[in-house]
């Protein structure tokens, strides 16, 4: 028993201002996906100042040291990382500050333009 009950809430799909309010009131963002190409939810959580706990993936290389990655499928390490963050506010804040700075650099209009350009290059 890892004693995480009371610290984790599963909410399902949340949109708009409600999502932003929930992210801003949270301490850690847990994203146990095994396969991603780009997880916008991770960027959103980072922008809200949350440390993201993720399975190790090339998709997250762009986030540098603003997230904590654990080996894929290592559920024990995943849980221990969450507990470490919930138990150490200084560590959590230090990483969260880096996360927010990294996420603040993303310009979604520029990303969309780059994506469109890449698609046109592939097609033509």
N, CA, C and O of each residue as an XYZ file, in Angstrom:
496
protein
N       0.851     -1.178      0.000
C       0.000      0.000      0.000
C       0.892      1.235      0.000
O       1.750      1.387      0.870
N       0.692      2.108     -0.969
C       1.515      3.304     -1.114
C       0.901      4.541     -0.471
O       1.527      5.601     -0.461
N      -0.311      4.426      0.066
C      -0.971      5.517      0.797
C      -1.152      6.777     -0.054
O      -0.925      7.891      0.419
N      -1.559      6.593     -1.301
C      -1.802      7.727     -2.178
C      -3.273      8.140     -2.206
O      -3.612      9.194     -2.743
N      -4.156      7.302     -1.622
C      -5.566      7.667     -1.629
C      -5.739      9.019     -0.940
O      -5.065      9.317      0.045
N      -6.639      9.819     -1.464
C      -6.814     11.172     -0.960
C      -5.909     12.174     -1.672
O      -6.119     13.383     -1.571
N      -4.907     11.675     -2.389
C      -3.996     12.541     -3.131
C      -4.220     12.481     -4.636
O      -3.713     13.326     -5.373
N      -4.971     11.493     -5.094
C      -5.188     11.304     -6.523
C      -6.684     11.306     -6.793
O      -7.457     10.629     -6.115
N      -7.074     12.080     -7.794
C      -8.470     12.149     -8.199
C      -8.527     11.919     -9.703
O      -7.847     12.612    -10.460
N      -9.335     10.951    -10.147
C      -9.545     10.710    -11.571
C     -10.783     11.485    -11.999
O     -11.877     11.237    -11.490
N     -10.621     12.415    -12.925
C     -11.717     13.295    -13.318
C     -12.250     13.041    -14.720
O     -13.310     13.557    -15.071
N     -11.552     12.269    -15.521
C     -11.999     12.079    -16.900
C     -11.694     13.314    -17.731
O     -10.752     14.051    -17.441
N     -12.489     13.533    -18.757
C     -12.261     14.650    -19.676
C     -12.792     15.955    -19.086
O     -13.967     16.060    -18.736
N     -11.911     16.944    -18.982
C     -12.261     18.267    -18.461
C     -11.783     19.297    -19.489
O     -10.687     19.170    -20.034
N     -12.602     20.309    -19.748
C     -12.260     21.299    -20.758
C     -12.328     22.725    -20.215
O     -12.890     22.975    -19.149
N     -11.749     23.644    -20.966
C     -11.893     25.071    -20.712
C     -11.370     25.538    -19.376
O     -10.366     25.041    -18.866
N     -12.080     26.512    -18.818
C     -11.667     27.149    -17.566
C     -11.624     26.165    -16.405
O     -10.795     26.295    -15.505
N     -12.515     25.186    -16.426
C     -12.523     24.191    -15.348
C     -11.206     23.409    -15.342
O     -10.642     23.143    -14.280
N     -10.723     23.047    -16.528
C      -9.445     22.329    -16.626
C      -8.309     23.191    -16.076
O      -7.481     22.715    -15.299
N      -8.275     24.449    -16.479
C      -7.233     25.365    -16.026
C      -7.263     25.505    -14.502
O      -6.214     25.484    -13.859
N      -8.456     25.646    -13.925
C      -8.592     25.798    -12.468
C      -8.100     24.548    -11.743
O      -7.440     24.645    -10.708
N      -8.417     23.392    -12.280
C      -7.977     22.136    -11.645
C      -6.462     22.012    -11.725
O      -5.819     21.657    -10.737
N      -5.887     22.299    -12.880
C      -4.431     22.230    -13.020
C      -3.744     23.198    -12.064
O      -2.774     22.831    -11.401
N      -4.237     24.421    -11.988
C      -3.621     25.420    -11.112
C      -3.714     25.035     -9.633
O      -2.895     25.483     -8.832
N      -4.692     24.219     -9.263
C      -4.861     23.835     -7.858
C      -4.172     22.512     -7.525
O      -4.247     22.043     -6.390
N      -3.510     21.916     -8.500
C      -2.871     20.609     -8.302
C      -1.403     20.763     -7.914
O      -0.824     21.843     -8.036
N      -0.817     19.670     -7.447
C       0.594     19.659     -7.075
C       1.455     18.942     -8.103
O       2.585     19.357     -8.364
N       0.931     17.866     -8.690
C       1.683     17.030     -9.618
C       0.744     16.606    -10.744
O      -0.444     16.380    -10.517
N       1.285     16.499    -11.958
C       0.523     15.992    -13.094
C       1.065     14.615    -13.439
O       2.240     14.468    -13.776
N       0.216     13.618    -13.355
C       0.608     12.229    -13.601
C       0.087     11.829    -14.982
O      -1.115     11.883    -15.241
N       1.002     11.430    -15.859
C       0.635     11.089    -17.235
C       1.269      9.743    -17.595
O       2.355      9.706    -18.173
N       0.599      8.638    -17.256
C       1.191      7.310    -17.435
C       1.010      6.702    -18.826
O       0.763      5.503    -18.952
N       1.132      7.523    -19.863
C       0.997      7.025    -21.225
C       2.279      6.300    -21.637
O       3.382      6.720    -21.288
N       2.120      5.218    -22.377
C       3.273      4.455    -22.842
C       3.767      4.935    -24.202
O       4.900      4.651    -24.590
N       2.916      5.662    -24.927
C       3.282      6.043    -26.287
C       2.643      7.374    -26.646
O       1.421      7.517    -26.603
N       3.465      8.336    -26.996
C       2.986      9.658    -27.391
C       3.856     10.178    -28.523
O       5.034      9.837    -28.630
N       3.254     11.009    -29.366
C       4.062     11.729    -30.348
C       4.275     13.152    -29.850
O       5.351     13.720    -30.038
N       3.268     13.727    -29.222
C       3.354     15.046    -28.595
C       2.162     15.135    -27.662
O       1.020     15.047    -28.113
N       2.396     15.303    -26.407
C       1.309     15.343    -25.428
C       1.039     16.791    -25.037
O       1.734     17.352    -24.190
N       0.042     17.382    -25.647
C      -0.276     18.782    -25.349
C      -0.698     18.940    -23.893
O      -0.475     19.992    -23.294
N      -1.307     17.904    -23.320
C      -1.718     17.994    -21.917
C      -0.513     18.167    -20.999
O      -0.616     18.823    -19.962
N       0.624     17.589    -21.365
C       1.847     17.763    -20.580
C       2.298     19.221    -20.653
O       2.662     19.808    -19.633
N       2.276     19.801    -21.833
C       2.650     21.214    -21.981
C       1.714     22.115    -21.190
O       2.160     23.068    -20.552
N       0.429     21.819    -21.228
C      -0.537     22.620    -20.475
C      -0.271     22.534    -18.978
O      -0.308     23.546    -18.277
N      -0.007     21.339    -18.495
C       0.273     21.155    -17.069
C       1.555     21.889    -16.670
O       1.607     22.530    -15.620
N       2.579     21.794    -17.507
C       3.832     22.493    -17.222
C       3.606     23.989    -17.176
O       4.142     24.672    -16.303
N       2.820     24.508    -18.104
C       2.545     25.939    -18.138
C       1.832     26.396    -16.860
O       1.999     27.532    -16.418
N       1.039     25.499    -16.280
C       0.339     25.809    -15.022
C       1.243     25.622    -13.809
O       0.798     25.776    -12.672
N       2.513     25.291    -14.046
C       3.474     25.168    -12.951
C       3.466     23.831    -12.259
O       3.768     23.740    -11.069
N       3.121     22.778    -13.002
C       3.102     21.447    -12.403
C       4.294     20.624    -12.868
O       4.724     20.726    -14.017
N       4.822     19.806    -11.961
C       5.802     18.805    -12.336
C       5.025     17.656    -12.955
O       4.023     17.208    -12.398
N       5.483     17.178    -14.104
C       4.833     16.058    -14.773
C       5.658     14.802    -14.558
O       6.868     14.792    -14.782
N       4.989     13.742    -14.122
C       5.629     12.436    -13.977
C       5.195     11.619    -15.190
O       4.005     11.402    -15.417
N       6.185     11.170    -15.966
C       5.934     10.522    -17.250
C       6.782      9.275    -17.399
O       7.834      9.150    -16.772
N       6.320      8.349    -18.235
C       7.197      7.254    -18.643
C       8.172      7.791    -19.678
O       7.808      8.634    -20.498
N       9.392      7.315    -19.645
C      10.460      7.769    -20.522
C      10.072      7.568    -21.986
O       9.719      6.464    -22.403
N      10.143      8.657    -22.759
C       9.797      8.604    -24.176
C      10.533      9.718    -24.911
O      10.746     10.798    -24.360
N      10.918      9.453    -26.151
C      11.558     10.478    -26.989
C      10.640     11.686    -27.166
O      11.118     12.800    -27.385
N       9.329     11.474    -27.074
C       8.372     12.573    -27.256
C       8.569     13.675    -26.231
O       8.165     14.814    -26.464
N       9.179     13.359    -25.108
C       9.340     14.344    -24.038
C      10.730     14.970    -24.005
O      11.022     15.760    -23.107
N      11.588     14.639    -24.957
C      12.952     15.181    -24.964
C      12.971     16.705    -25.004
O      13.882     17.331    -24.464
N      11.987     17.289    -25.629
C      11.931     18.743    -25.760
C      11.708     19.450    -24.421
O      11.960     20.648    -24.297
N      11.236     18.707    -23.429
C      10.936     19.302    -22.122
C      12.152     19.383    -21.204
O      12.081     19.990    -20.136
N      13.255     18.783    -21.605
C      14.505     18.831    -20.858
C      14.317     18.420    -19.403
O      13.841     17.320    -19.126
N      14.688     19.297    -18.472
C      14.620     18.942    -17.058
C      13.389     19.530    -16.373
O      13.406     19.756    -15.163
N      12.327     19.778    -17.129
C      11.092     20.300    -16.550
C      10.080     19.216    -16.235
O       8.974     19.506    -15.780
N      10.455     17.967    -16.478
C       9.585     16.821    -16.167
C      10.428     15.750    -15.478
O      11.657     15.801    -15.506
N       9.766     14.798    -14.871
C      10.463     13.636    -14.316
C      10.000     12.405    -15.077
O       8.814     12.079    -15.100
N      10.961     11.726    -15.699
C      10.653     10.521    -16.465
C      11.150      9.291    -15.725
O      12.212      9.306    -15.103
N      10.365      8.231    -15.805
C      10.750      6.955    -15.207
C      10.730      5.894    -16.299
O      10.065      6.075    -17.319
N      11.447      4.791    -16.102
C      11.465      3.741    -17.120
C      10.054      3.235    -17.442
O       9.214      3.066    -16.558
N       9.828      3.003    -18.729
C       8.526      2.515    -19.188
C       8.139      1.242    -18.443
O       8.942      0.323    -18.280
N       6.908      1.219    -18.003
C       6.284      0.097    -17.306
C       6.810     -0.143    -15.894
O       6.414     -1.125    -15.265
N       7.676      0.704    -15.377
C       8.161      0.541    -14.002
C       7.188      1.267    -13.063
O       7.420      2.401    -12.644
N       6.094      0.570    -12.752
C       5.033      1.164    -11.936
C       5.521      1.519    -10.538
O       5.087      2.519     -9.967
N       6.404      0.723     -9.989
C       6.948      1.000     -8.660
C       7.710      2.313     -8.637
O       7.514      3.131     -7.737
N       8.573      2.521     -9.615
C       9.341      3.765     -9.714
C       8.412      4.950     -9.982
O       8.631      6.051     -9.477
N       7.378      4.709    -10.782
C       6.410      5.761    -11.087
C       5.759      6.251     -9.794
O       5.688      7.454     -9.544
N       5.288      5.314     -8.980
C       4.641      5.655     -7.705
C       5.636      6.315     -6.756
O       5.302      7.306     -6.107
N       6.838      5.786     -6.665
C       7.849      6.369     -5.778
C       8.190      7.804     -6.176
O       8.427      8.649     -5.313
N       8.214      8.077     -7.466
C       8.484      9.430     -7.938
C       7.373     10.382     -7.515
O       7.641     11.506     -7.089
N       6.138      9.938     -7.630
C       4.997     10.758     -7.196
C       5.096     11.034     -5.696
O       4.927     12.172     -5.258
N       5.367     10.004     -4.923
C       5.477     10.160     -3.467
C       6.604     11.125     -3.115
O       6.447     11.973     -2.236
N       7.747     10.997     -3.805
C       8.884     11.887     -3.550
C       8.477     13.349     -3.789
O       8.836     14.230     -3.007
N       7.735     13.602     -4.863
C       7.303     14.970     -5.160
C       6.290     15.484     -4.147
O       6.346     16.645     -3.743
N       5.372     14.628     -3.739
C       4.370     15.047     -2.754
C       4.984     15.268     -1.376
O       4.441     16.002     -0.550
N       6.120     14.625     -1.144
C       6.781     14.718      0.160
C       7.834     15.813      0.236
O       8.301     16.149      1.324
N       8.212     16.374     -0.914
C       9.312     17.338     -0.938
C       8.880     18.587     -1.722
O       9.054     18.661     -2.938
N       8.326     19.544     -1.014
C       7.809     20.750     -1.659
C       8.904     21.545     -2.356
O       8.667     22.111     -3.423
N      10.101     21.601     -1.773
C      11.197     22.352     -2.400
C      11.579     21.755     -3.751
O      11.751     22.485     -4.727
N      11.712     20.435     -3.809
C      12.026     19.760     -5.072
C      10.903     19.996     -6.074
O      11.159     20.312     -7.236
N       9.667     19.843     -5.627
C       8.512     20.035     -6.498
C       8.500     21.453     -7.077
O       8.279     21.629     -8.275
N       8.732     22.449     -6.247
C       8.730     23.846     -6.725
C       9.892     24.120     -7.678
O       9.729     24.823     -8.675
N      11.049     23.571     -7.374
C      12.225     23.782     -8.226
C      11.963     23.252     -9.640
O      12.220     23.944    -10.625
N      11.458     22.040     -9.730
C      11.182     21.452    -11.048
C      10.000     22.160    -11.705
O      10.013     22.382    -12.916
N       8.983     22.515    -10.927
C       7.797     23.199    -11.471
C       8.179     24.549    -12.070
O       7.635     24.937    -13.104
N       9.097     25.264    -11.444
C       9.554     26.550    -11.992
C      10.227     26.346    -13.350
O       9.998     27.117    -14.282
N      11.058     25.305    -13.458
C      11.698     24.992    -14.739
C      10.640     24.621    -15.774
O      10.705     25.043    -16.929
N       9.665     23.823    -15.339
C       8.605     23.384    -16.252
C       7.849     24.572    -16.825
O       7.594     24.634    -18.028
N       7.498     25.497    -15.976
C       6.740     26.676    -16.440
C       7.568     27.506    -17.418
O       7.042     27.976    -18.426
N       8.857     27.690    -17.129
C       9.722     28.451    -18.047
C       9.818     27.757    -19.411
O       9.765     28.415    -20.450
N       9.959     26.440    -19.402
C      10.064     25.686    -20.659
C       8.756     25.800    -21.448
O       8.775     26.112    -22.639
N       7.633     25.549    -20.793
C       6.338     25.574    -21.479
C       5.992     26.970    -21.975
O       5.301     27.110    -22.984
N       6.455     27.992    -21.293
C       6.165     29.370    -21.697
C       6.822     29.731    -23.024
O       6.427     30.706    -23.664
N       7.801     28.969    -23.438
C       8.502     29.246    -24.691
C       7.747     28.739    -25.912
O       8.062     29.124    -27.038
N       6.755     27.879    -25.701
C       6.018     27.331    -26.831
C       5.007     28.351    -27.342
O       4.235     28.923    -26.573
N       5.027     28.561    -28.629
C       4.076     29.443    -29.297
C       3.249     28.552    -30.220
O       3.739     28.076    -31.245
N       2.001     28.336    -29.846
C       1.171     27.360    -30.568
C       0.937     27.772    -32.019
O       0.812     26.908    -32.886
N       0.877     29.058    -32.298
C       0.718     29.505    -33.687
C       1.951     29.111    -34.509
O       1.827     28.637    -35.638
N       3.137     29.312    -33.930
C       4.383     28.939    -34.617
C       4.453     27.426    -34.807
O       4.861     26.951    -35.866
N       4.062     26.680    -33.796
C       4.067     25.216    -33.904
C       3.130     24.767    -35.021
O       3.482     23.889    -35.809
N       1.940     25.362    -35.096
C       0.975     25.007    -36.142
C       1.527     25.351    -37.528
O       1.370     24.573    -38.469
N       2.168     26.508    -37.652
C       2.760     26.900    -38.933
C       3.866     25.930    -39.342
O       3.934     25.516    -40.500
N       4.728     25.567    -38.397
C       5.801     24.603    -38.680
C       5.220     23.259    -39.093
O       5.720     22.613    -40.014
N       4.169     22.845    -38.410
C       3.513     21.564    -38.726
C       2.960     21.616    -40.154
O       3.172     20.688    -40.935
N       2.252     22.696    -40.495
C       1.713     22.847    -41.848
C       2.824     22.831    -42.888
O       2.699     22.180    -43.926
N       3.900     23.540    -42.615
C       5.025     23.580    -43.554
C       5.611     22.184    -43.745
O       5.902     21.778    -44.870
N       5.780     21.458    -42.655
C       6.315     20.099    -42.763
C       5.402     19.201    -43.601
O       5.880     18.410    -44.414
N       4.096     19.326    -43.402
C       3.154     18.536    -44.187
C       3.218     18.888    -45.661
O       3.167     17.995    -46.506
N       3.328     20.178    -45.994
C       3.440     20.604    -47.388
C       4.721     20.064    -48.018
O       4.719     19.667    -49.183
N       5.806     20.048    -47.263
C       7.057     19.506    -47.790
C       6.955     18.022    -48.073
O       7.525     17.529    -49.047
N       6.239     17.317    -47.235
C       6.059     15.871    -47.438
C       5.199     15.611    -48.666
O       5.492     14.721    -49.464
N       4.133     16.395    -48.810
C       3.182     16.197    -49.904
C       3.778     16.592    -51.241
O       3.545     15.921    -52.246
N       4.537     17.665    -51.266
C       5.053     18.187    -52.551
C       6.352     17.575    -52.913
O       6.919     17.901    -53.956
